[in-house]
Amino acid sequence: MLTHPALSISSRSSTLSSPDALSSFNGQEDCLTADSPISSSSRDASVDMQDPMDVDVHVGSSQESLHDTLSRRSLRNRALLSDKASLRFRPNPVPLSTRSKSHARGASDDSLRKKVQKHPGSHPTPKPHSERDARVRELKSRALAIPSTGKTPATVRQRMVMQMVYDEITPYPDEAWVAQLGIMIQREYHQVKNWFSNQRQKDARDSRQSPQPSASSNLESSLCKIVCDGRDMRIRASALDVCAADGWSDTFFDEVVMIHNFRLLAKQSQDEARAALLGSPVGTMDLPHTPSRLS
């Protein structure tokens, strides 16, 4: 049968009130202490459970401390989870160089937008000079690649084509037209250029020696300034009678020279065929030059 430790302690205290009982109890206690281990365990239980109020207080305080510990731990875990989430969704910092580049780009875009707003009708157009320069260099290289005949004079056909350009179009062809003309008549670039230079000197000398110079011999009086494919040109007034100033271009010049050269080649072929039929030597096609009127 189990008894409450407090009751055993109270009954034991009443029994130990007399000296005899105390001495006898001491003897029994020594025996119990030496012989059985139960006495020590009961003594520990009696000592631990001396005051029920103290036990309740200790239990309550331990429960409160345990509750505080659990709540504090849960708060710490929540704080860690929130920190991880904030780090996960936190945007990466933008480098300073990227910020400066984006700021400069935005400033340039704003300035360009303001310029467009100030001049809404103006649009940046690419310059055609680079394309034409590349084409002129290509034509000039082809004309320079033609074998030079040295001091050998030009043939009749070559001379008649160059004379047509000199008399009816311009005595001052630029490098593009000189290259086109050399390719058409198969004469080297510098030889064509030198022929025009020599012809201008001859006309200037004739005009000084003539007592009454004609209008055709005076170059400056028979030339008009036009803009052809982006550069200034001086052509004869008779050329503007056939084609307006805005119609002249490198392509149109090439067509005019090609047509005139084809007519001369056809004439030369007819002369050769006639000479072969009659058994006579082929003529030199030394005919007086008549204006072709660019037609």
C-alpha positions as protocol buffer text, in pm:
chain_id: "A"
residue {
  index: 1
  type: MET
  ca { x: 0 y: 0 z: 0 }
}
residue {
  index: 2
  type: LEU
  ca { x: 136 y: 339 z: -103 }
}
residue {
  index: 3
  type: THR
  ca { x: 134 y: 636 z: 131 }
}
residue {
  index: 4
  type: HIS
  ca { x: 188 y: 999 z: 62 }
}
residue {
  index: 5
  type: PRO
  ca { x: 536 y: 1120 z: 153 }
}
residue {
  index: 6
  type: ALA
  ca { x: 401 y: 1419 z: 337 }
}
residue {
  index: 7
  type: LEU
  ca { x: 189 y: 1198 z: 564 }
}
residue {
  index: 8
  type: SER
  ca { x: 481 y: 976 z: 639 }
}
residue {
  index: 9
  type: ILE
  ca { x: 693 y: 1275 z: 724 }
}
residue {
  index: 10
  type: SER
  ca { x: 427 y: 1418 z: 962 }
}
residue {
  index: 11
  type: SER
  ca { x: 372 y: 1087 z: 1138 }
}
residue {
  index: 12
  type: ARG
  ca { x: 744 y: 1039 z: 1163 }
}
residue {
  index: 13
  type: SER
  ca { x: 787 y: 1385 z: 1318 }
}
residue {
  index: 14
  type: SER
  ca { x: 523 y: 1309 z: 1586 }
}
residue {
  index: 15
  type: THR
  ca { x: 688 y: 983 z: 1669 }
}
residue {
  index: 16
  type: LEU
  ca { x: 1027 y: 1147 z: 1712 }
}
residue {
  index: 17
  type: SER
  ca { x: 905 y: 1385 z: 1983 }
}
residue {
  index: 18
  type: SER
  ca { x: 1042 y: 1176 z: 2273 }
}
residue {
  index: 19
  type: PRO
  ca { x: 1416 y: 1114 z: 2333 }
}
residue {
  index: 20
  type: ASP
  ca { x: 1370 y: 737 z: 2350 }
}
residue {
  index: 21
  type: ALA
  ca { x: 1191 y: 726 z: 2030 }
}
residue {
  index: 22
  type: LEU
  ca { x: 1455 y: 944 z: 1875 }
}
residue {
  index: 23
  type: SER
  ca { x: 1733 y: 712 z: 1983 }
}
residue {
  index: 24
  type: SER
  ca { x: 1547 y: 406 z: 1866 }
}
residue {
  index: 25
  type: PHE
  ca { x: 1472 y: 573 z: 1535 }
}
residue {
  index: 26
  type: ASN
  ca { x: 1835 y: 660 z: 1489 }
}
residue {
  index: 27
  type: GLY
  ca { x: 1926 y: 298 z: 1532 }
}
residue {
  index: 28
  type: GLN
  ca { x: 1664 y: 191 z: 1282 }
}
residue {
  index: 29
  type: GLU
  ca { x: 1773 y: 456 z: 1040 }
}
residue {
  index: 30
  type: ASP
  ca { x: 2130 y: 332 z: 1056 }
}
residue {
  index: 31
  type: CYS
  ca { x: 2012 y: -18 z: 988 }
}
residue {
  index: 32
  type: LEU
  ca { x: 1798 y: 89 z: 699 }
}
residue {
  index: 33
  type: THR
  ca { x: 2075 y: 300 z: 558 }
}
residue {
  index: 34
  type: ALA
  ca { x: 2326 y: 21 z: 575 }
}
residue {
  index: 35
  type: ASP
  ca { x: 2104 y: -268 z: 466 }
}
residue {
  index: 36
  type: SER
  ca { x: 1845 y: -146 z: 213 }
}
residue {
  index: 37
  type: PRO
  ca { x: 1871 y: 108 z: -71 }
}
residue {
  index: 38
  type: ILE
  ca { x: 1504 y: 186 z: -51 }
}
residue {
  index: 39
  type: SER
  ca { x: 1560 y: 419 z: 240 }
}
residue {
  index: 40
  type: SER
  ca { x: 1784 y: 648 z: 33 }
}
residue {
  index: 41
  type: SER
  ca { x: 1536 y: 666 z: -250 }
}
residue {
  index: 42
  type: SER
  ca { x: 1250 y: 736 z: -18 }
}
residue {
  index: 43
  type: ARG
  ca { x: 1465 y: 997 z: 154 }
}
residue {
  index: 44
  type: ASP
  ca { x: 1533 y: 1166 z: -178 }
}
residue {
  index: 45
  type: ALA
  ca { x: 1168 y: 1157 z: -267 }
}
residue {
  index: 46
  type: SER
  ca { x: 1075 y: 1298 z: 70 }
}
residue {
  index: 47
  type: VAL
  ca { x: 1330 y: 1575 z: 39 }
}
residue {
  index: 48
  type: ASP
  ca { x: 1224 y: 1661 z: -316 }
}
residue {
  index: 49
  type: MET
  ca { x: 856 y: 1660 z: -234 }
}
residue {
  index: 50
  type: GLN
  ca { x: 870 y: 1844 z: 96 }
}
residue {
  index: 51
  type: ASP
  ca { x: 643 y: 2134 z: -20 }
}
residue {
  index: 52
  type: PRO
  ca { x: 371 y: 2081 z: -284 }
}
residue {
  index: 53
  type: MET
  ca { x: 350 y: 2456 z: -343 }
}
residue {
  index: 54
  type: ASP
  ca { x: 720 y: 2464 z: -429 }
}
residue {
  index: 55
  type: VAL
  ca { x: 670 y: 2182 z: -678 }
}
residue {
  index: 56
  type: ASP
  ca { x: 383 y: 2364 z: -845 }
}
residue {
  index: 57
  type: VAL
  ca { x: 584 y: 2682 z: -864 }
}
residue {
  index: 58
  type: HIS
  ca { x: 880 y: 2502 z: -1019 }
}
residue {
  index: 59
  type: VAL
  ca { x: 662 y: 2319 z: -1268 }
}
residue {
  index: 60
  type: GLY
  ca { x: 483 y: 2640 z: -1368 }
}
residue {
  index: 61
  type: SER
  ca { x: 807 y: 2831 z: -1408 }
}
residue {
  index: 62
  type: SER
  ca { x: 959 y: 2549 z: -1615 }
}
residue {
  index: 63
  type: GLN
  ca { x: 652 y: 2539 z: -1838 }
}
residue {
  index: 64
  type: GLU
  ca { x: 664 y: 2915 z: -1882 }
}
residue {
  index: 65
  type: SER
  ca { x: 1036 y: 2906 z: -1965 }
}
residue {
  index: 66
  type: LEU
  ca { x: 974 y: 2620 z: -2210 }
}
residue {
  index: 67
  type: HIS
  ca { x: 692 y: 2816 z: -2373 }
}
residue {
  index: 68
  type: ASP
  ca { x: 912 y: 3125 z: -2394 }
}
residue {
  index: 69
  type: THR
  ca { x: 1193 y: 2921 z: -2546 }
}
residue {
  index: 70
  type: LEU
  ca { x: 963 y: 2767 z: -2807 }
}
residue {
  index: 71
  type: SER
  ca { x: 808 y: 3102 z: -2897 }
}
residue {
  index: 72
  type: ARG
  ca { x: 1151 y: 3265 z: -2919 }
}
residue {
  index: 73
  type: ARG
  ca { x: 1277 y: 2982 z: -3140 }
}
residue {
  index: 74
  type: SER
  ca { x: 976 y: 3006 z: -3370 }
}
residue {
  index: 75
  type: LEU
  ca { x: 1027 y: 3382 z: -3402 }
}
residue {
  index: 76
  type: ARG
  ca { x: 1393 y: 3326 z: -3486 }
}
residue {
  index: 77
  type: ASN
  ca { x: 1301 y: 3071 z: -3753 }
}
residue {
  index: 78
  type: ARG
  ca { x: 1047 y: 3310 z: -3903 }
}
residue {
  index: 79
  type: ALA
  ca { x: 1306 y: 3588 z: -3910 }
}
residue {
  index: 80
  type: LEU
  ca { x: 1554 y: 3361 z: -4088 }
}
residue {
  index: 81
  type: LEU
  ca { x: 1293 y: 3255 z: -4344 }
}
residue {
  index: 82
  type: SER
  ca { x: 1194 y: 3616 z: -4407 }
}
residue {
  index: 83
  type: ASP
  ca { x: 1560 y: 3716 z: -4450 }
}
residue {
  index: 84
  type: LYS
  ca { x: 1614 y: 3434 z: -4700 }
}
residue {
  index: 85
  type: ALA
  ca { x: 1303 y: 3532 z: -4892 }
}
residue {
  index: 86
  type: SER
  ca { x: 1407 y: 3896 z: -4900 }
}
residue {
  index: 87
  type: LEU
  ca { x: 1752 y: 3797 z: -5022 }
}
residue {
  index: 88
  type: ARG
  ca { x: 1601 y: 3571 z: -5287 }
}
residue {
  index: 89
  type: PHE
  ca { x: 1377 y: 3841 z: -5435 }
}
residue {
  index: 90
  type: ARG
  ca { x: 1612 y: 4133 z: -5378 }
}
residue {
  index: 91
  type: PRO
  ca { x: 1719 y: 4288 z: -5714 }
}
residue {
  index: 92
  type: ASN
  ca { x: 2085 y: 4280 z: -5804 }
}
residue {
  index: 93
  type: PRO
  ca { x: 2262 y: 4614 z: -5762 }
}
residue {
  index: 94
  type: VAL
  ca { x: 2331 y: 4795 z: -6091 }
}
residue {
  index: 95
  type: PRO
  ca { x: 2700 y: 4875 z: -6148 }
}
residue {
  index: 96
  type: LEU
  ca { x: 2799 y: 5239 z: -6155 }
}
residue {
  index: 97
  type: SER
  ca { x: 2941 y: 5214 z: -6508 }
}
residue {
  index: 98
  type: THR
  ca { x: 2610 y: 5076 z: -6639 }
}
residue {
  index: 99
  type: ARG
  ca { x: 2422 y: 5358 z: -6470 }
}
residue {
  index: 100
  type: SER
  ca { x: 2649 y: 5618 z: -6626 }
}
residue {
  index: 101
  type: LYS
  ca { x: 2619 y: 5457 z: -6971 }
}
residue {
  index: 102
  type: SER
  ca { x: 2241 y: 5438 z: -6949 }
}
residue {
  index: 103
  type: HIS
  ca { x: 2228 y: 5798 z: -6828 }
}
residue {
  index: 104
  type: ALA
  ca { x: 2448 y: 5914 z: -7117 }
}
residue {
  index: 105
  type: ARG
  ca { x: 2239 y: 5715 z: -7365 }
}
residue {
  index: 106
  type: GLY
  ca { x: 1921 y: 5865 z: -7228 }
}
residue {
  index: 107
  type: ALA
  ca { x: 2067 y: 6215 z: -7251 }
}
residue {
  index: 108
  type: SER
  ca { x: 2172 y: 6160 z: -7614 }
}
residue {
  index: 109
  type: ASP
  ca { x: 1827 y: 6023 z: -7700 }
}
residue {
  index: 110
  type: ASP
  ca { x: 1665 y: 6326 z: -7540 }
}
residue {
  index: 111
  type: SER
  ca { x: 1890 y: 6566 z: -7734 }
}
residue {
  index: 112
  type: LEU
  ca { x: 1818 y: 6383 z: -8060 }
}
residue {
  index: 113
  type: ARG
  ca { x: 1446 y: 6390 z: -7988 }
}
residue {
  index: 114
  type: LYS
  ca { x: 1463 y: 6765 z: -7923 }
}
residue {
  index: 115
  type: LYS
  ca { x: 1645 y: 6821 z: -8251 }
}
residue {
  index: 116
  type: VAL
  ca { x: 1382 y: 6624 z: -8440 }
}
residue {
  index: 117
  type: GLN
  ca { x: 1106 y: 6820 z: -8270 }
}
residue {
  index: 118
  type: LYS
  ca { x: 1273 y: 7149 z: -8365 }
}
residue {
  index: 119
  type: HIS
  ca { x: 1309 y: 7040 z: -8728 }
}
residue {
  index: 120
  type: PRO
  ca { x: 1025 y: 6796 z: -8798 }
}
residue {
  index: 121
  type: GLY
  ca { x: 1063 y: 6821 z: -9175 }
}
residue {
  index: 122
  type: SER
  ca { x: 1435 y: 6749 z: -9184 }
}
residue {
  index: 123
  type: HIS
  ca { x: 1549 y: 6387 z: -9201 }
}
residue {
  index: 124
  type: PRO
  ca { x: 1912 y: 6276 z: -9203 }
}
residue {
  index: 125
  type: THR
  ca { x: 1996 y: 6154 z: -9552 }
}
residue {
  index: 126
  type: PRO
  ca { x: 2302 y: 5948 z: -9635 }
}
residue {
  index: 127
  type: LYS
  ca { x: 2562 y: 6122 z: -9848 }
}
residue {
  index: 128
  type: PRO
  ca { x: 2585 y: 5976 z: -10200 }
}
residue {
  index: 129
  type: HIS
  ca { x: 2941 y: 6102 z: -10248 }
}
residue {
  index: 130
  type: SER
  ca { x: 3095 y: 5788 z: -10099 }
}
residue {
  index: 131
  type: GLU
  ca { x: 2908 y: 5562 z: -10344 }
}
residue {
  index: 132
  type: ARG
  ca { x: 3001 y: 5779 z: -10642 }
}
residue {
  index: 133
  type: ASP
  ca { x: 3364 y: 5802 z: -10531 }
}
residue {
  index: 134
  type: ALA
  ca { x: 3385 y: 5424 z: -10513 }
}
residue {
  index: 135
  type: ARG
  ca { x: 3233 y: 5393 z: -10861 }
}
residue {
  index: 136
  type: VAL
  ca { x: 3470 y: 5657 z: -11003 }
}
residue {
  index: 137
  type: ARG
  ca { x: 3770 y: 5477 z: -10854 }
}
residue {
  index: 138
  type: GLU
  ca { x: 3653 y: 5153 z: -11013 }
}
residue {
  index: 139
  type: LEU
  ca { x: 3609 y: 5320 z: -11356 }
}
residue {
  index: 140
  type: LYS
  ca { x: 3946 y: 5491 z: -11331 }
}
residue {
  index: 141
  type: SER
  ca { x: 4122 y: 5166 z: -11243 }
}
residue {
  index: 142
  type: ARG
  ca { x: 3966 y: 5001 z: -11549 }
}
residue {
  index: 143
  type: ALA
  ca { x: 4074 y: 5290 z: -11775 }
}
residue {
  index: 144
  type: LEU
  ca { x: 4427 y: 5281 z: -11633 }
}
residue {
  index: 145
  type: ALA
  ca { x: 4446 y: 4907 z: -11702 }
}
residue {
  index: 146
  type: ILE
  ca { x: 4406 y: 4965 z: -12079 }
}
residue {
  index: 147
  type: PRO
  ca { x: 4745 y: 4922 z: -12253 }
}
residue {
  index: 148
  type: SER
  ca { x: 4894 y: 5255 z: -12348 }
}
residue {
  index: 149
  type: THR
  ca { x: 5002 y: 5312 z: -12708 }
}
residue {
  index: 150
  type: GLY
  ca { x: 5262 y: 5566 z: -12607 }
}
residue {
  index: 151
  type: LYS
  ca { x: 5305 y: 5844 z: -12859 }
}
residue {
  index: 152
  type: THR
  ca { x: 5099 y: 5665 z: -13120 }
}
residue {
  index: 153
  type: PRO
  ca { x: 4820 y: 5900 z: -13227 }
}
residue {
  index: 154
  type: ALA
  ca { x: 4458 y: 5806 z: -13174 }
}
residue {
  index: 155
  type: THR
  ca { x: 4268 y: 5631 z: -13450 }
}
residue {
  index: 156
  type: VAL
  ca { x: 4013 y: 5815 z: -13658 }
}
residue {
  index: 157
  type: ARG
  ca { x: 3722 y: 5668 z: -13465 }
}
residue {
  index: 158
  type: GLN
  ca { x: 3880 y: 5747 z: -13127 }
}
residue {
  index: 159
  type: ARG
  ca { x: 3957 y: 6101 z: -13233 }
}
residue {
  index: 160
  type: MET
  ca { x: 3605 y: 6159 z: -13368 }
}
residue {
  index: 161
  type: VAL
  ca { x: 3444 y: 6038 z: -13043 }
}
residue {
  index: 162
  type: MET
  ca { x: 3665 y: 6264 z: -12831 }
}
residue {
  index: 163
  type: GLN
  ca { x: 3604 y: 6555 z: -13071 }
}
residue {
  index: 164
  type: MET
  ca { x: 3227 y: 6507 z: -13040 }
}
residue {
  index: 165
  type: VAL
  ca { x: 3253 y: 6526 z: -12658 }
}
residue {
  index: 166
  type: TYR
  ca { x: 3478 y: 6833 z: -12683 }
}
residue {
  index: 167
  type: ASP
  ca { x: 3259 y: 7026 z: -12929 }
}
residue {
  index: 168
  type: GLU
  ca { x: 2908 y: 6929 z: -12816 }
}
residue {
  index: 169
  type: ILE
  ca { x: 2927 y: 6842 z: -12444 }
}
residue {
  index: 170
  type: THR
  ca { x: 3227 y: 6983 z: -12257 }
}
residue {
  index: 171
  type: PRO
  ca { x: 3596 y: 7058 z: -12308 }
}
residue {
  index: 172
  type: TYR
  ca { x: 3648 y: 6998 z: -11932 }
}
residue {
  index: 173
  type: PRO
  ca { x: 3542 y: 6640 z: -11857 }
}
residue {
  index: 174
  type: ASP
  ca { x: 3617 y: 6531 z: -11502 }
}
residue {
  index: 175
  type: GLU
  ca { x: 3793 y: 6209 z: -11411 }
}
residue {
  index: 176
  type: ALA
  ca { x: 3470 y: 6007 z: -11418 }
}
residue {
  index: 177
  type: TRP
  ca { x: 3385 y: 6112 z: -11773 }
}
residue {
  index: 178
  type: VAL
  ca { x: 3748 y: 6072 z: -11888 }
}
residue {
  index: 179
  type: ALA
  ca { x: 3747 y: 5717 z: -11748 }
}
residue {
  index: 180
  type: GLN
  ca { x: 3412 y: 5636 z: -11914 }
}
residue {
  index: 181
  type: LEU
  ca { x: 3534 y: 5776 z: -12245 }
}
residue {
  index: 182
  type: GLY
  ca { x: 3862 y: 5580 z: -12230 }
}
residue {
  index: 183
  type: ILE
  ca { x: 3678 y: 5256 z: -12157 }
}
residue {
  index: 184
  type: MET
  ca { x: 3436 y: 5318 z: -12445 }
}
residue {
  index: 185
  type: ILE
  ca { x: 3699 y: 5389 z: -12713 }
}
residue {
  index: 186
  type: GLN
  ca { x: 3964 y: 5159 z: -12556 }
}
residue {
  index: 187
  type: ARG
  ca { x: 4226 y: 5424 z: -12496 }
}
residue {
  index: 188
  type: GLU
  ca { x: 4432 y: 5463 z: -12179 }
}
residue {
  index: 189
  type: TYR
  ca { x: 4315 y: 5714 z: -11915 }
}
residue {
  index: 190
  type: HIS
  ca { x: 4611 y: 5955 z: -11934 }
}
residue {
  index: 191
  type: GLN
  ca { x: 4610 y: 5955 z: -12313 }
}
residue {
  index: 192
  type: VAL
  ca { x: 4243 y: 6067 z: -12318 }
}
residue {
  index: 193
  type: LYS
  ca { x: 4311 y: 6331 z: -12054 }
}
residue {
  index: 194
  type: ASN
  ca { x: 4615 y: 6466 z: -12240 }
}
residue {
  index: 195
  type: TRP
  ca { x: 4419 y: 6486 z: -12567 }
}
residue {
  index: 196
  type: PHE
  ca { x: 4159 y: 6721 z: -12406 }
}
residue {
  index: 197
  type: SER
  ca { x: 4435 y: 6931 z: -12251 }
}
residue {
  index: 198
  type: ASN
  ca { x: 4616 y: 6966 z: -12585 }
}
residue {
  index: 199
  type: GLN
  ca { x: 4290 y: 7051 z: -12763 }
}
residue {
  index: 200
  type: ARG
  ca { x: 4212 y: 7334 z: -12518 }
}
residue {
  index: 201
  type: GLN
  ca { x: 4559 y: 7480 z: -12563 }
}
residue {
  index: 202
  type: LYS
  ca { x: 4520 y: 7464 z: -12943 }
}
residue {
  index: 203
  type: ASP
  ca { x: 4183 y: 7645 z: -12929 }
}
residue {
  index: 204
  type: ALA
  ca { x: 4324 y: 7912 z: -12698 }
}
residue {
  index: 205
  type: ARG
  ca { x: 4616 y: 7970 z: -12931 }
}
residue {
  index: 206
  type: ASP
  ca { x: 4386 y: 7989 z: -13236 }
}
residue {
  index: 207
  type: SER
  ca { x: 4155 y: 8236 z: -13060 }
}
residue {
  index: 208
  type: ARG
  ca { x: 4448 y: 8467 z: -12981 }
}
residue {
  index: 209
  type: GLN
  ca { x: 4574 y: 8459 z: -13339 }
}
residue {
  index: 210
  type: SER
  ca { x: 4233 y: 8514 z: -13498 }
}
residue {
  index: 211
  type: PRO
  ca { x: 4146 y: 8885 z: -13550 }
}
residue {
  index: 212
  type: GLN
  ca { x: 3776 y: 8818 z: -13491 }
}
residue {
  index: 213
  type: PRO
  ca { x: 3733 y: 8521 z: -13257 }
}
residue {
  index: 214
  type: SER
  ca { x: 3408 y: 8336 z: -13302 }
}
residue {
  index: 215
  type: ALA
  ca { x: 3175 y: 8241 z: -13023 }
}
residue {
  index: 216
  type: SER
  ca { x: 3257 y: 7873 z: -13066 }
}
residue {
  index: 217
  type: SER
  ca { x: 3629 y: 7934 z: -13018 }
}
residue {
  index: 218
  type: ASN
  ca { x: 3576 y: 8128 z: -12694 }
}
residue {
  index: 219
  type: LEU
  ca { x: 3536 y: 7854 z: -12433 }
}
residue {
  index: 220
  type: GLU
  ca { x: 3416 y: 8067 z: -12143 }
}
residue {
  index: 221
  type: SER
  ca { x: 3133 y: 8223 z: -12340 }
}
residue {
  index: 222
  type: SER
  ca { x: 2999 y: 7886 z: -12453 }
}
residue {
  index: 223
  type: LEU
  ca { x: 3003 y: 7707 z: -12114 }
}
residue {
  index: 224
  type: CYS
  ca { x: 2732 y: 7682 z: -11848 }
}
residue {
  index: 225
  type: LYS
  ca { x: 2772 y: 7562 z: -11491 }
}
residue {
  index: 226
  type: ILE
  ca { x: 2552 y: 7272 z: -11377 }
}
residue {
  index: 227
  type: VAL
  ca { x: 2546 y: 7023 z: -11091 }
}
residue {
  index: 228
  type: CYS
  ca { x: 2590 y: 6667 z: -11214 }
}
residue {
  index: 229
  type: ASP
  ca { x: 2569 y: 6383 z: -10959 }
}
residue {
  index: 230
  type: GLY
  ca { x: 2667 y: 6612 z: -10674 }
}
residue {
  index: 231
  type: ARG
  ca { x: 2962 y: 6795 z: -10831 }
}
residue {
  index: 232
  type: ASP
  ca { x: 2996 y: 7111 z: -11039 }
}
residue {
  index: 233
  type: MET
  ca { x: 3045 y: 7071 z: -11413 }
}
residue {
  index: 234
  type: ARG
  ca { x: 3090 y: 7312 z: -11705 }
}
residue {
  index: 235
  type: ILE
  ca { x: 2920 y: 7203 z: -12025 }
}
residue {
  index: 236
  type: ARG
  ca { x: 2833 y: 7380 z: -12347 }
}
residue {
  index: 237
  type: ALA
  ca { x: 2505 y: 7563 z: -12392 }
}
residue {
  index: 238
  type: SER
  ca { x: 2426 y: 7346 z: -12696 }
}
residue {
  index: 239
  type: ALA
  ca { x: 2418 y: 7041 z: -12466 }
}
residue {
  index: 240
  type: LEU
  ca { x: 2149 y: 7208 z: -12252 }
}
residue {
  index: 241
  type: ASP
  ca { x: 1936 y: 7254 z: -12564 }
}
residue {
  index: 242
  type: VAL
  ca { x: 1915 y: 6877 z: -12600 }
}
residue {
  index: 243
  type: CYS
  ca { x: 1893 y: 6783 z: -12229 }
}
residue {
  index: 244
  type: ALA
  ca { x: 1813 y: 7004 z: -11929 }
}
residue {
  index: 245
  type: ALA
  ca { x: 2070 y: 7064 z: -11660 }
}
residue {
  index: 246
  type: ASP
  ca { x: 1902 y: 6833 z: -11409 }
}
residue {
  index: 247
  type: GLY
  ca { x: 1896 y: 6552 z: -11668 }
}
residue {
  index: 248
  type: TRP
  ca { x: 2270 y: 6530 z: -11710 }
}
residue {
  index: 249
  type: SER
  ca { x: 2439 y: 6248 z: -11520 }
}
residue {
  index: 250
  type: ASP
  ca { x: 2718 y: 5995 z: -11559 }
}
residue {
  index: 251
  type: THR
  ca { x: 2467 y: 5745 z: -11696 }
}
residue {
  index: 252
  type: PHE
  ca { x: 2334 y: 5986 z: -11959 }
}
residue {
  index: 253
  type: PHE
  ca { x: 2687 y: 6081 z: -12065 }
}
residue {
  index: 254
  type: ASP
  ca { x: 2777 y: 5716 z: -12105 }
}
residue {
  index: 255
  type: GLU
  ca { x: 2469 y: 5657 z: -12324 }
}
residue {
  index: 256
  type: VAL
  ca { x: 2552 y: 5952 z: -12552 }
}
residue {
  index: 257
  type: VAL
  ca { x: 2912 y: 5839 z: -12601 }
}
residue {
  index: 258
  type: MET
  ca { x: 2805 y: 5479 z: -12657 }
}
residue {
  index: 259
  type: ILE
  ca { x: 2553 y: 5575 z: -12927 }
}
residue {
  index: 260
  type: HIS
  ca { x: 2802 y: 5795 z: -13111 }
}
residue {
  index: 261
  type: ASN
  ca { x: 3073 y: 5530 z: -13091 }
}
residue {
  index: 262
  type: PHE
  ca { x: 2831 y: 5266 z: -13222 }
}
residue {
  index: 263
  type: ARG
  ca { x: 2745 y: 5481 z: -13523 }
}
residue {
  index: 264
  type: LEU
  ca { x: 3111 y: 5526 z: -13605 }
}
residue {
  index: 265
  type: LEU
  ca { x: 3174 y: 5154 z: -13571 }
}
residue {
  index: 266
  type: ALA
  ca { x: 2881 y: 5084 z: -13803 }
}
residue {
  index: 267
  type: LYS
  ca { x: 3018 y: 5332 z: -14055 }
}
residue {
  index: 268
  type: GLN
  ca { x: 3361 y: 5170 z: -14035 }
}
residue {
  index: 269
  type: SER
  ca { x: 3212 y: 4824 z: -14091 }
}
residue {
  index: 270
  type: GLN
  ca { x: 3025 y: 4945 z: -14399 }
}
residue {
  index: 271
  type: ASP
  ca { x: 3342 y: 5097 z: -14544 }
}
residue {
  index: 272
  type: GLU
  ca { x: 3537 y: 4778 z: -14487 }
}
residue {
  index: 273
  type: ALA
  ca { x: 3263 y: 4570 z: -14652 }
}
residue {
  index: 274
  type: ARG
  ca { x: 3247 y: 4801 z: -14951 }
}
residue {
  index: 275
  type: ALA
  ca { x: 3623 y: 4796 z: -14993 }
}
residue {
  index: 276
  type: ALA
  ca { x: 3628 y: 4418 z: -14977 }
}
residue {
  index: 277
  type: LEU
  ca { x: 3355 y: 4400 z: -15241 }
}
residue {
  index: 278
  type: LEU
  ca { x: 3525 y: 4643 z: -15477 }
}
residue {
  index: 279
  type: GLY
  ca { x: 3874 y: 4515 z: -15408 }
}
residue {
  index: 280
  type: SER
  ca { x: 3997 y: 4859 z: -15311 }
}
residue {
  index: 281
  type: PRO
  ca { x: 4191 y: 4947 z: -14995 }
}
residue {
  index: 282
  type: VAL
  ca { x: 3990 y: 5042 z: -14688 }
}
residue {
  index: 283
  type: GLY
  ca { x: 3956 y: 5416 z: -14639 }
}
residue {
  index: 284
  type: THR
  ca { x: 4071 y: 5588 z: -14327 }
}
residue {
  index: 285
  type: MET
  ca { x: 3719 y: 5721 z: -14259 }
}
residue {
  index: 286
  type: ASP
  ca { x: 3868 y: 6069 z: -14261 }
}
residue {
  index: 287
  type: LEU
  ca { x: 3537 y: 6247 z: -14291 }
}
residue {
  index: 288
  type: PRO
  ca { x: 3468 y: 6602 z: -14185 }
}
residue {
  index: 289
  type: HIS
  ca { x: 3318 y: 6614 z: -13838 }
}
residue {
  index: 290
  type: THR
  ca { x: 2952 y: 6705 z: -13835 }
}
residue {
  index: 291
  type: PRO
  ca { x: 2767 y: 6777 z: -13511 }
}
residue {
  index: 292
  type: SER
  ca { x: 2569 y: 6476 z: -13397 }
}
residue {
  index: 293
  type: ARG
  ca { x: 2327 y: 6691 z: -13193 }
}
residue {
  index: 294
  type: LEU
  ca { x: 2342 y: 6414 z: -12929 }
}
residue {
  index: 295
  type: SER
  ca { x: 2076 y: 6214 z: -13113 }
}
